[in-house]
């Protein structure tokens, strides 16, 4: 349903999220401003663990939502940390502008920035995957005082100065040309292990029809693919800041992801906070390692937190 005549955004009906497997977390909502036009959108998040405990902020990517983090959240919360997993604008329970041009890299960074500020999150352990890294790594360099450590999983910070690789190019072409974006099948194809029908349905839940998928369609086109991309200058500045990042930084990549393979070496070799660490490779995980090896990723986060607090 359209809820705002100006923004023309959709809000997925609540009944689409009934009976989600292993995901009984109550949703919370906050309004985030759009600095481009002054409008506001509703952004959703879930959390687990003590509300006054240190924060582990989990940022998902394309075309998933906070449901992807459920296994990692359980491990982190059981240890006694506060796991916070928002739905990016255009995904999950968050509002979904109808027009693809309403989704830009800068706006996405701004929306997540507003989310962190509105919740007043501090001393953050960031855990980010896919677009969660493209946004989270940018944000950590813009408001570094709020971040204590970073775990980057199957992600990076492309500046448009290097080729994105044939696997990504194939994905981007598919995402723009397929008549209907098969969200569940996309998630499944990015996993090593087969997903149960109820899990596939959970990934489809935010998108009743194609009109809800403008953000999911637009994301692949926003990755900087040339030095002249609109996001390239900001990403270069962010990467330069990461090259001076002394706080603890860990890569936790899986062994079966053709999209981001090799990006971990770039992060490890350039970021001071990553030097001298044993960066794990998580066996048996595809691009969506949270599905394949969520508990293992949660254990990696906890080990890193214990070693660097």
NUNU-688383 format. One record per residue (C-alpha): z, x, y. Coordinates in steps of 0.25 Angstrom, whole numbers, padded with zeros to 4 digits, always signed. Layout:
// residues N
ZXY;...
This chain:
// residues 309
+0000+0000+0000;-0003+0004+0014;+0010+0005+0022;+0006+0011+0035;-0006+0007+0043;-0007+0020+0051;-0005+0030+0040;-0011+0021+0029;-0003+0026+0018;+0000+0021+0005;+0014+0020-0002;+0014+0019-0017;+0021+0007-0022;+0035+0010-0028;+0032+0003-0041;+0022+0014-0044;+0034+0023-0046;+0041+0015-0056;+0046+0021-0069;+0042+0035-0066;+0045+0045-0078;+0056+0054-0076;+0056+0051-0061;+0067+0041-0057;+0070+0048-0044;+0071+0038-0032;+0061+0040-0021;+0065+0043-0007;+0057+0042+0006;+0055+0049+0019;+0045+0047+0030;+0037+0059+0034;+0030+0060+0047;+0015+0063+0048;+0014+0074+0059;-0001+0071+0061;+0001+0057+0065;+0015+0054+0066;+0015+0044+0055;+0025+0044+0044;+0024+0043+0029;+0034+0040+0018;+0037+0052+0009;+0044+0050-0005;+0053+0060-0012;+0062+0060-0024;+0074+0069-0027;+0084+0073-0037;+0097+0080-0038;+0109+0081-0028;+0104+0077-0014;+0112+0088-0007;+0107+0099-0017;+0097+0110-0013;+0083+0104-0012;+0072+0107-0022;+0059+0101-0015;+0048+0098-0024;+0034+0096-0019;+0023+0090-0028;+0008+0092-0026;-0005+0085-0030;-0006+0073-0034;+0008+0072-0039;+0021+0067-0033;+0036+0070-0034;+0036+0064-0049;+0030+0078-0053;+0043+0085-0050;+0052+0076-0058;+0055+0086-0069;+0058+0097-0059;+0067+0088-0051;+0075+0085-0063;+0078+0099-0066;+0081+0103-0051;+0090+0091-0049;+0098+0093-0062;+0101+0107-0057;+0107+0100-0045;+0096+0103-0034;+0090+0092-0026;+0075+0090-0030;+0067+0083-0019;+0052+0079-0023;+0044+0072-0012;+0031+0065-0014;+0020+0071-0004;+0014+0061+0005;+0002+0055-0003;+0010+0056-0016;+0021+0049-0024;+0029+0039-0017;+0025+0045-0003;+0016+0038+0006;+0001+0040+0004;-0008+0040+0016;-0022+0034+0013;-0031+0043+0021;-0033+0057+0014;-0034+0063+0028;-0020+0060+0030;-0016+0070+0020;-0017+0085+0025;-0010+0097+0021;-0002+0098+0034;+0002+0083+0033;+0008+0086+0019;+0016+0098+0024;+0021+0089+0035;+0025+0078+0026;+0033+0087+0017;+0039+0095+0029;+0044+0081+0035;+0049+0078+0021;+0058+0090+0020;+0062+0089+0035;+0066+0074+0033;+0074+0077+0020;+0080+0089+0027;+0078+0098+0015;+0083+0112+0016;+0085+0124+0007;+0073+0119-0001;+0068+0124-0014;+0054+0120-0014;+0046+0118-0027;+0032+0115-0025;+0019+0113-0033;+0004+0110-0030;+0004+0104-0016;+0019+0104-0016;+0017+0119-0013;+0006+0118-0003;+0015+0109+0005;+0029+0115+0001;+0025+0130+0003;+0019+0126+0017;+0032+0119+0021;+0041+0130+0016;+0035+0139+0026;+0035+0129+0037;+0050+0125+0036;+0055+0137+0027;+0070+0135+0031;+0070+0123+0022;+0066+0130+0010;+0074+0140+0001;+0064+0143-0010;+0051+0139-0016;+0045+0136-0030;+0030+0135-0030;+0024+0129-0042;+0009+0128-0045;+0006+0128-0030;+0002+0137-0018;-0001+0138-0003;-0017+0139-0002;-0022+0144+0011;-0037+0142+0009;-0039+0157+0009;-0041+0157-0007;-0049+0148-0016;-0041+0137-0022;-0047+0140-0036;-0056+0132-0045;-0045+0123-0051;-0040+0118-0038;-0055+0116-0033;-0058+0108-0046;-0045+0099-0043;-0049+0097-0029;-0063+0093-0032;-0058+0083-0043;-0047+0077-0033;-0058+0074-0023;-0069+0069-0032;-0062+0061-0043;-0063+0046-0040;-0048+0043-0043;-0038+0054-0042;-0031+0053-0056;-0017+0058-0052;-0011+0057-0066;-0022+0065-0072;-0022+0075-0062;-0007+0078-0064;-0009+0077-0079;-0021+0088-0078;-0011+0097-0071;-0001+0097-0082;-0001+0104-0095;+0006+0093-0102;+0002+0079-0104;+0009+0069-0095;+0014+0056-0100;+0008+0043-0095;+0020+0039-0087;+0020+0053-0080;+0005+0051-0077;+0008+0037-0071;+0019+0043-0062;+0009+0052-0056;-0001+0041-0053;+0010+0032-0048;+0009+0036-0033;-0006+0032-0033;-0009+0018-0036;-0024+0020-0032;-0033+0030-0026;-0029+0026-0012;-0015+0032-0014;-0021+0046-0018;-0026+0051-0004;-0016+0062-0004;-0018+0066-0018;-0033+0066-0015;-0032+0074-0002;-0022+0085-0007;-0032+0094-0014;-0041+0094-0002;-0029+0099+0007;-0027+0112-0001;-0033+0123+0008;-0046+0128+0002;-0052+0136+0013;-0046+0145+0024;-0051+0134+0034;-0043+0123+0028;-0034+0115+0038;-0021+0119+0030;-0025+0134+0028;-0019+0140+0041;-0005+0133+0038;-0005+0137+0023;-0008+0151+0028;+0004+0151+0037;+0012+0145+0026;+0008+0156+0016;+0010+0167+0026;+0025+0161+0027;+0026+0161+0012;+0022+0176+0012;+0035+0178+0020;+0044+0168+0012;+0056+0175+0007;+0063+0164+0001;+0063+0162-0014;+0049+0158-0019;+0045+0155-0034;+0032+0151-0040;+0033+0142-0053;+0019+0140-0057;+0015+0135-0071;+0005+0142-0080;-0006+0131-0081;-0010+0127-0067;-0024+0131-0064;-0023+0126-0049;-0012+0135-0044;-0013+0147-0054;-0011+0160-0047;-0005+0154-0034;+0009+0158-0039;+0005+0173-0038;+0001+0171-0024;+0014+0165-0020;+0022+0176-0028;+0014+0187-0022;+0015+0182-0007;+0029+0176-0005;+0041+0185-0004;+0050+0175-0010;+0042+0175-0023;+0043+0190-0025;+0051+0195-0036;+0053+0182-0043;+0050+0178-0057;+0040+0167-0055;+0039+0158-0067;+0026+0152-0073;+0029+0139-0079;+0023+0138-0093;+0016+0125-0097;+0014+0119-0084;+0001+0114-0077;-0001+0112-0062;+0010+0101-0062;+0020+0110-0069;+0031+0100-0064;+0026+0091-0075;+0023+0101-0086;+0035+0110-0083;+0044+0103-0073;+0057+0106-0080;+0053+0121-0080;+0049+0121-0066;+0063+0115-0062;+0070+0126-0070;+0061+0136-0062;+0066+0130-0049;+0080+0130-0053;+0080+0144-0057;+0073+0148-0044;+0083+0140-0036;+0095+0147-0044;+0090+0161-0042;+0087+0159-0027;+0098+0150-0021;
